[in-house]
Amino acid sequence: MKRHHIFGLVFLAACLQWLSCCSVDEAKLQIAALKPPKTHHAGEPYLFTDANKHVFLSWIESSDTLSQLTLSTLQEGHWSDPVVITSGTNWFVNWADYPLVTGEGNGNMLAHILDRSGPGKFSYDVKVTTTSNGVNWSTLQLLHDDGLEAEHGFVSMIPYGKDVFISWLDGRNTVGDDGAVHTGHDHHGEMTLRAAVVTYSGEKLQEWELDSRTCDCCQTTAAITANGPVVIYRDRSDDEVRDISIVRYVNNQWTAPQSIFNDNWTINGCPVNGPRCEVEGNTLGLAWFTMADNQAEVKVIFSSDGGASFGKPFRVSGEDCIGRVDLVMLNETTAMLSWMESGGIWVRSVSTDGVMSKPVKVADSSDARASGFPQLTRYENGVLMAWTDAATKTIQTAIIN
């Protein structure tokens, strides 16, 4: 063999060895359990990190007919004593449609709950409460003003300047002209997607209808890009294709719904499995679940222009996944996401060019509805996770670095 060929092979081998040593795939995420706050008969956790890097955990505790939305703050690595935000005896408490809390970082916060509006199984309203100090919360106020006993929920909330941007699924068009109460999703009209801007005193400044036909009960997700707000959700075509779509607020108007990626998942019902997104700079990361062609997958995709266009998706899960995704951006080139698969909760990091860490199981978990949707939020140099232990009916937390 000629000398220059030998040199080329040696050089190539050295490069491959260097790439192997430095590959993100060789790095293992580190999981450290964090002692959770004291909870009893708890579920529906939600995590939020504000602009000043304060981390909040909310959840619902239930006792007989009483439900309480409870809040704790992470202080020097320990959860504070829980504060009750609000309570009620007529709430719609659901494993997939859970309350959220958000805030600007200077004491002003807003939270929502779901309150039953009538005898129908899915007749409930979105109500919000506010605070200026994180302790004293206002009387609940109705978010929407249609006045109908219909389904309203699957809320996304995120700080938007001095206010809060909120999106939700709104069933005002599903109520029949006969006034009949429907006990399921066999309703007359279509589920819609709506959004509003609300102040930290609960005043609604603007409201829009964003899509007139969507999937009935998949979570929505929203982000504030450099160009303006975006809402991402599971859409619904006339042919029952239920893929993920985006609408964007650009130049003071909303764009038409645009498909993120054509999975072409055709399903005659709602999979109760919505997407999750987050933005860092103007890089938007998005994770979602699909079972197109009866193949279960969790995918992640990135946009470098705030959702105007997207690259190719990357598959992050195995074949036994059930979705229930979350995602946070660690920086402008890397996201960390979570999902449920094979009786466990898994996480891995993914770069915008598709380089991934090895998937790591954070905890064992049941596939039952009571296990809910695990939550992620940014924390120091990694992320914080919260999830429901269905066996003990407690909230568990862990730090992932």
MIZANU-416005 format. One record per residue (C-alpha): residue number from 1; residue in one letter; x, y, z. Coordinates in nm, 3 decimals. Example, Ala and Ser with C-alpha at 12.3 -4.5 7.8 and 13.67 -1.06 7.14 Angstrom:
BEGIN
   nr  rest        x        y        z
    1     A    1.230   -0.450    0.780
    2     S    1.367   -0.106    0.714
This chain:
BEGIN
   nr  rest        x        y        z
    1     M    0.000    0.000    0.000
    2     K    0.131    0.343   -0.089
    3     R    0.255    0.569    0.193
    4     H   -0.001    0.843    0.133
    5     H   -0.285    0.585    0.150
    6     I   -0.152    0.455    0.482
    7     F   -0.124    0.809    0.615
    8     G   -0.483    0.878    0.506
    9     L   -0.617    0.572    0.683
   10     V   -0.427    0.654    1.001
   11     F   -0.554    1.012    0.992
   12     L   -0.911    0.893    0.934
   13     A   -0.887    0.646    1.224
   14     A   -0.756    0.921    1.453
   15     C   -1.043    1.152    1.352
   16     L   -1.301    0.881    1.418
   17     Q   -1.148    0.808    1.759
   18     W   -1.156    1.181    1.847
   19     L   -1.518    1.212    1.737
   20     S   -1.609    0.905    1.942
   21     C   -1.447    1.049    2.253
   22     C   -1.611    1.388    2.210
   23     S   -1.955    1.276    2.091
   24     V   -2.250    1.397    2.294
   25     D   -2.384    1.043    2.261
   26     E   -2.112    0.923    2.499
   27     A   -2.213    1.166    2.773
   28     K   -2.458    1.038    3.030
   29     L   -2.702    1.274    3.193
   30     Q   -2.674    1.285    3.572
   31     I   -2.994    1.242    3.775
   32     A   -3.013    1.358    4.137
   33     A   -3.330    1.313    4.342
   34     L   -3.456    1.634    4.505
   35     K   -3.663    1.598    4.820
   36     P   -4.014    1.701    4.711
   37     P   -4.252    1.925    4.904
   38     K   -4.494    1.757    5.138
   39     T   -4.797    1.649    4.939
   40     H   -5.107    1.445    5.009
   41     H   -5.337    1.292    4.750
   42     A   -5.163    1.509    4.492
   43     G   -5.140    1.520    4.115
   44     E   -5.126    1.746    3.809
   45     P   -4.784    1.909    3.874
   46     Y   -4.657    2.206    3.674
   47     L   -4.313    2.373    3.678
   48     F   -4.225    2.729    3.586
   49     T   -3.903    2.936    3.600
   50     D   -3.943    3.314    3.588
   51     A   -3.713    3.579    3.442
   52     N   -3.519    3.602    3.769
   53     K   -3.462    3.223    3.772
   54     H   -3.708    3.162    4.055
   55     V   -3.851    2.809    4.020
   56     F   -4.215    2.737    4.109
   57     L   -4.400    2.408    4.141
   58     S   -4.779    2.391    4.148
   59     W   -5.008    2.091    4.193
   60     I   -5.361    1.995    4.296
   61     E   -5.440    1.828    4.627
   62     S   -5.781    1.664    4.665
   63     S   -5.972    1.565    4.977
   64     D   -6.329    1.437    4.946
   65     T   -6.495    1.706    4.731
   66     L   -6.240    1.982    4.804
   67     S   -5.962    2.062    4.556
   68     Q   -5.671    2.297    4.626
   69     L   -5.422    2.451    4.384
   70     T   -5.097    2.464    4.581
   71     L   -4.767    2.643    4.515
   72     S   -4.411    2.594    4.638
   73     T   -4.088    2.777    4.554
   74     L   -3.742    2.626    4.527
   75     Q   -3.520    2.811    4.776
   76     E   -3.150    2.717    4.813
   77     G   -3.218    2.366    4.690
   78     H   -3.524    2.307    4.910
   79     W   -3.896    2.342    4.843
   80     S   -4.072    2.605    5.055
   81     D   -4.380    2.532    5.263
   82     P   -4.676    2.510    5.024
   83     V   -4.912    2.807    4.980
   84     V   -5.274    2.747    4.877
   85     I   -5.351    2.964    4.575
   86     T   -5.723    2.885    4.563
   87     S   -5.965    2.603    4.640
   88     G   -6.311    2.484    4.539
   89     T   -6.561    2.202    4.548
   90     N   -6.679    2.215    4.185
   91     W   -6.352    2.186    3.993
   92     F   -6.290    1.978    3.683
   93     V   -5.977    1.786    3.789
   94     N   -5.822    1.595    3.501
   95     W   -5.495    1.409    3.452
   96     A   -5.423    1.581    3.118
   97     D   -5.585    1.923    3.158
   98     Y   -5.396    2.070    3.453
   99     P   -5.364    2.421    3.605
  100     L   -5.068    2.645    3.521
  101     V   -4.888    2.927    3.703
  102     T   -4.677    3.200    3.545
  103     G   -4.512    3.525    3.655
  104     E   -4.283    3.809    3.552
  105     G   -4.024    3.763    3.828
  106     N   -4.111    4.062    4.048
  107     G   -4.403    3.923    4.247
  108     N   -4.680    3.953    3.987
  109     M   -4.822    3.611    3.903
  110     L   -5.125    3.458    3.736
  111     A   -5.271    3.108    3.771
  112     H   -5.571    2.926    3.630
  113     I   -5.804    2.646    3.731
  114     L   -6.096    2.467    3.564
  115     D   -6.440    2.514    3.722
  116     R   -6.748    2.315    3.623
  117     S   -7.017    2.524    3.453
  118     G   -7.294    2.265    3.423
  119     P   -7.392    1.897    3.450
  120     G   -7.221    1.794    3.126
  121     K   -6.910    1.577    3.160
  122     F   -6.703    1.830    2.967
  123     S   -6.880    2.151    3.070
  124     Y   -6.619    2.360    3.245
  125     D   -6.466    2.709    3.238
  126     V   -6.117    2.854    3.260
  127     K   -6.088    3.087    3.557
  128     V   -5.782    3.293    3.652
  129     T   -5.649    3.437    3.976
  130     T   -5.368    3.689    4.027
  131     T   -5.125    3.807    4.294
  132     S   -4.870    4.084    4.338
  133     N   -4.672    3.909    4.614
  134     G   -4.714    3.534    4.556
  135     V   -4.912    3.491    4.879
  136     N   -5.242    3.679    4.857
  137     W   -5.440    3.571    4.552
  138     S   -5.746    3.742    4.400
  139     T   -6.098    3.612    4.354
  140     L   -6.133    3.385    4.052
  141     Q   -6.229    3.558    3.725
  142     L   -6.369    3.401    3.408
  143     L   -6.123    3.410    3.117
  144     H   -6.371    3.374    2.829
  145     D   -6.705    3.550    2.787
  146     D   -6.918    3.320    2.569
  147     G   -7.135    3.224    2.868
  148     L   -7.194    2.870    2.738
  149     E   -7.182    2.538    2.920
  150     A   -6.906    2.396    2.703
  151     E   -6.551    2.268    2.726
  152     H   -6.279    2.529    2.782
  153     G   -5.930    2.417    2.879
  154     F   -5.586    2.289    2.777
  155     V   -5.436    2.627    2.854
  156     S   -5.091    2.767    2.776
  157     M   -4.966    3.074    2.965
  158     I   -4.643    3.269    2.927
  159     P   -4.523    3.618    3.025
  160     Y   -4.564    3.866    2.739
  161     G   -4.403    4.201    2.811
  162     K   -4.584    4.343    3.114
  163     D   -4.879    4.108    3.060
  164     V   -4.956    3.738    3.009
  165     F   -5.026    3.563    2.680
  166     I   -5.282    3.282    2.717
  167     S   -5.409    3.027    2.464
  168     W   -5.674    2.760    2.515
  169     L   -5.912    2.517    2.346
  170     D   -6.262    2.662    2.338
  171     G   -6.576    2.455    2.280
  172     R   -6.828    2.736    2.239
  173     N   -6.914    2.609    1.889
  174     T   -6.971    2.253    2.010
  175     V   -7.292    2.335    2.197
  176     G   -7.597    2.235    1.994
  177     D   -7.881    2.471    1.907
  178     D   -8.113    2.242    2.100
  179     G   -7.929    2.330    2.421
  180     A   -7.869    1.962    2.493
  181     V   -7.601    1.869    2.743
  182     H   -7.343    1.634    2.589
  183     T   -7.162    1.387    2.811
  184     G   -6.881    1.312    2.568
  185     H   -6.703    1.455    2.265
  186     D   -6.985    1.359    2.026
  187     H   -7.080    1.726    1.997
  188     H   -7.239    1.925    1.717
  189     G   -6.967    2.173    1.617
  190     E   -6.592    2.202    1.622
  191     M   -6.339    2.268    1.895
  192     T   -6.161    2.600    1.838
  193     L   -5.829    2.751    1.942
  194     R   -5.839    3.096    2.102
  195     A   -5.585    3.329    2.261
  196     A   -5.586    3.645    2.471
  197     V   -5.358    3.896    2.639
  198     V   -5.437    3.941    3.008
  199     T   -5.288    4.180    3.264
  200     Y   -5.156    4.069    3.604
  201     S   -5.473    4.215    3.753
  202     G   -5.685    3.981    3.539
  203     E   -5.804    4.238    3.280
  204     K   -5.835    4.097    2.928
  205     L   -5.685    4.334    2.671
  206     Q   -5.729    4.138    2.348
  207     E   -5.880    3.809    2.230
  208     W   -5.867    3.617    1.902
  209     E   -5.989    3.295    1.742
  210     L   -5.680    3.130    1.593
  211     D   -5.821    2.810    1.439
  212     S   -6.186    2.710    1.389
  213     R   -6.128    2.330    1.391
  214     T   -5.877    2.155    1.619
  215     C   -5.830    1.829    1.804
  216     D   -6.056    1.823    2.110
  217     C   -5.833    1.749    2.407
  218     C   -5.461    1.772    2.332
  219     Q   -5.258    2.028    2.522
  220     T   -5.164    2.353    2.351
  221     T   -4.819    2.511    2.385
  222     A   -4.699    2.868    2.330
  223     A   -4.380    3.072    2.315
  224     I   -4.279    3.435    2.266
  225     T   -4.031    3.457    1.979
  226     A   -3.839    3.764    1.859
  227     N   -4.115    3.806    1.600
  228     G   -4.406    3.768    1.846
  229     P   -4.620    3.496    2.009
  230     V   -4.665    3.153    1.852
  231     V   -4.913    2.880    1.947
  232     I   -4.855    2.516    1.855
  233     Y   -5.128    2.252    1.886
  234     R   -5.274    1.934    1.740
  235     D   -5.486    2.029    1.442
  236     R   -5.774    1.834    1.285
  237     S   -5.846    1.815    0.913
  238     D   -6.174    1.722    0.748
  239     D   -6.022    1.379    0.685
  240     E   -5.931    1.335    1.055
  241     V   -5.558    1.387    1.006
  242     R   -5.437    1.512    1.345
  243     D   -5.087    1.649    1.299
  244     I   -4.916    1.943    1.471
  245     S   -4.978    2.299    1.345
  246     I   -4.849    2.647    1.431
  247     V   -5.000    2.995    1.418
  248     R   -4.781    3.307    1.456
  249     Y   -4.856    3.667    1.549
  250     V   -4.663    3.873    1.293
  251     N   -4.708    4.245    1.220
  252     N   -5.014    4.265    1.445
  253     Q   -5.203    3.981    1.280
  254     W   -5.220    3.603    1.306
  255     T   -5.097    3.380    1.028
  256     A   -5.309    3.098    0.890
  257     P   -5.246    2.757    1.053
  258     Q   -4.938    2.588    0.908
  259     S   -4.848    2.220    0.947
  260     I   -4.514    2.165    1.123
  261     F   -4.451    1.824    0.967
  262     N   -4.680    1.589    0.775
  263     D   -4.691    1.275    0.988
  264     N   -5.036    1.211    0.836
  265     W   -5.163    1.054    1.157
  266     T   -5.526    0.974    1.081
  267     I   -5.720    0.891    1.396
  268     N   -6.093    0.898    1.469
  269     G   -6.061    1.052    1.813
  270     C   -5.837    1.265    2.027
  271     P   -5.513    1.100    2.147
  272     V   -5.483    1.337    2.448
  273     N   -5.116    1.396    2.369
  274     G   -5.024    1.754    2.290
  275     P   -4.691    1.912    2.185
  276     R   -4.449    2.117    2.395
  277     C   -4.222    2.398    2.276
  278     E   -3.980    2.658    2.409
  279     V   -3.774    2.935    2.254
  280     E   -3.420    3.055    2.326
  281     G   -3.318    3.362    2.130
  282     N   -3.514    3.297    1.813
  283     T   -3.447    2.921    1.812
  284     L   -3.772    2.734    1.870
  285     G   -3.762    2.371    1.983
  286     L   -4.070    2.150    1.959
  287     A   -4.144    1.794    2.071
  288     W   -4.454    1.588    1.994
  289     F   -4.596    1.235    1.982
  290     T   -4.740    1.055    1.680
  291     M   -4.866    0.708    1.594
  292     A   -4.886    0.746    1.218
  293     D   -4.891    0.403    1.049
  294     N   -4.937    0.252    1.399
  295     Q   -4.576    0.335    1.486
  296     A   -4.535    0.521    1.815
  297     E   -4.274    0.797    1.801
  298     V   -4.165    1.103    1.993
  299     K   -4.006    1.357    1.760
  300     V   -3.822    1.685    1.804
  301     I   -3.777    1.961    1.547
  302     F   -3.614    2.304    1.547
  303     S   -3.674    2.641    1.385
  304     S   -3.402    2.907    1.365
  305     D   -3.646    3.186    1.271
  306     G   -3.907    3.172    1.546
  307     G   -4.134    2.920    1.378
  308     A   -4.150    3.067    1.027
  309     S   -3.977    2.754    0.896
  310     F   -3.852    2.425    1.041
  311     G   -3.573    2.180    0.971
  312     K   -3.613    1.805    0.960
  313     P   -3.749    1.618    1.265
  314     F   -3.542    1.374    1.472
  315     R   -3.684    1.067    1.642
  316     V   -3.583    1.047    2.009
  317     S   -3.790    0.758    2.149
  318     G   -3.811    0.383    2.119
  319     E   -4.106    0.186    1.984
  320     D   -4.293    0.148    2.314
  321     C   -4.336    0.518    2.391
  322     I   -4.672    0.668    2.490
  323     G   -4.572    1.033    2.448
  324     R   -4.664    1.281    2.725
  325     V   -4.371    1.500    2.620
  326     D   -4.205    1.809    2.759
  327     L   -3.915    2.018    2.629
  328     V   -3.688    2.299    2.747
  329     M   -3.417    2.485    2.556
  330     L   -3.082    2.475    2.736
  331     N   -2.932    2.725    2.492
  332     E   -2.980    2.825    2.128
  333     T   -2.845    2.494    1.998
  334     T   -2.958    2.232    2.252
  335     A   -3.288    2.115    2.400
  336     M   -3.368    1.861    2.668
  337     L   -3.689    1.666    2.642
  338     S   -3.880    1.405    2.835
  339     W   -4.133    1.138    2.747
  340     M   -4.286    0.818    2.885
  341     E   -4.192    0.476    2.753
  342     S   -4.173    0.113    2.871
  343     G   -4.299    0.190    3.221
  344     G   -4.060    0.479    3.278
  345     I   -3.996    0.850    3.239
  346     W   -3.703    0.921    3.007
  347     V   -3.492    1.225    2.919
  348     R   -3.224    1.307    2.664
  349     S   -3.065    1.617    2.518
  350     V   -3.077    1.690    2.146
  351     S   -2.886    1.950    1.945
  352     T   -3.027    2.141    1.652
  353     D   -2.818    1.925    1.417
  354     G   -2.955    1.603    1.567
  355     V   -2.671    1.499    1.799
  356     M   -2.826    1.331    2.106
  357     S   -2.718    1.216    2.448
  358     K   -2.806    0.864    2.551
  359     P   -3.162    0.837    2.687
  360     V   -3.173    0.805    3.067
  361     K   -3.460    0.677    3.277
  362     V   -3.541    0.924    3.554
  363     A   -3.800    0.710    3.730
  364     D   -4.030    0.415    3.692
  365     S   -4.385    0.517    3.614
  366     S   -4.717    0.358    3.535
  367     D   -4.882    0.416    3.199
  368     A   -5.205    0.487    3.388
  369     R   -5.372    0.824    3.350
  370     A   -5.304    0.900    3.716
  371     S   -4.933    0.928    3.630
  372     G   -5.015    1.239    3.430
  373     F   -4.763    1.440    3.232
  374     P   -4.407    1.482    3.369
  375     Q   -4.285    1.843    3.370
  376     L   -3.951    2.009    3.295
  377     T   -3.813    2.357    3.362
  378     R   -3.470    2.523    3.346
  379     Y   -3.269    2.511    3.670
  380     E   -2.909    2.633    3.705
  381     N   -2.698    2.443    3.448
  382     G   -2.957    2.175    3.382
  383     V   -3.325    2.112    3.428
  384     L   -3.566    2.024    3.704
  385     M   -3.830    1.755    3.661
  386     A   -4.154    1.693    3.850
  387     W   -4.394    1.403    3.809
  388     T   -4.679    1.223    3.982
  389     D   -4.612    0.897    4.163
  390     A   -4.947    0.731    4.097
  391     A   -4.889    0.460    4.359
  392     T   -4.834    0.701    4.649
  393     K   -5.032    0.996    4.506
  394     T   -4.739    1.229    4.570
  395     I   -4.534    1.469    4.359
  396     Q   -4.168    1.373    4.303
  397     T   -3.884    1.595    4.179
  398     A   -3.531    1.546    4.045
  399     I   -3.244    1.756    3.907
  400     I   -3.094    1.657    3.569
  401     N   -2.746    1.784    3.476
